[in-house]
Amino acid sequence: MKIECFSCGSSFIENKNIGKLSCTFHPFKYNSLYNGKRFPIYHYDCCGRSRGYKDEKHFELQEEGCCKIDHASSFSEYEEIKKKPFAILFIEDLNSMGLFQESVIAKISKIEELDGIIRLKTVLDEDPIQIDLKKEYRETLKERGFIKEYQQDYHLTSTDQTDICPSKLYYVYQQELLPITKADTKFRPFIVVRRIGEEIMRDRIKNEKCDYC
């Protein structure tokens, strides 16, 4: 099923969109009131592009940006991509999704490789963000339904074994992740892909001044 990107208006298929970086956006604000850190008033502070007038909106639909990003169906999804600018894709799914080498930042082929952290640099972050592979792999398995949270029985305990006053009793809540079926316990090789570009596209940077500066 095709979805319309709320930003550029292009149509895309959701499960074939992740990591494609097929859309663009302005990662830094539009200087509508004052000069910015990099560019003057009435310019985006990321690339220097000007709308030619005062506008307090940070994000404008149908406007070509200066940095790559995945398509998004809504503003909330767009914000989610900014908060988590990467995704895990299982190798077994790639035939139906297509390959996109530009966005691949890591390939994990063995379970032993989960005990590591990789770093991802995006245009939004001064320092690279750290990706805990084991944590993200487990979260992806949960999202796909390969494992589920299982609530164990509550255990009643006391702060004082000689005093069973109810006020001193409390519950210890325990959780563990269990496979739905034995077949789902196998390790699934995956790749980590970026969903936001690493830097401003050089051909989008404006160095010259305009009539509105």
Helices and strands as residue ranges (DSSP letters): E 2-4, E 11-13, G 14-16, E 23-25, E 67-69, H 75-83, E 86-90, G 91-93, H 94-97, G 101-103, E 104-108, G 111-114, E 117-120, E 129-132, H 133-144, E 147-151, E 155-158, G 166-168, E 169-172, E 175-179, G 182-185, E 190-194, G 202-204
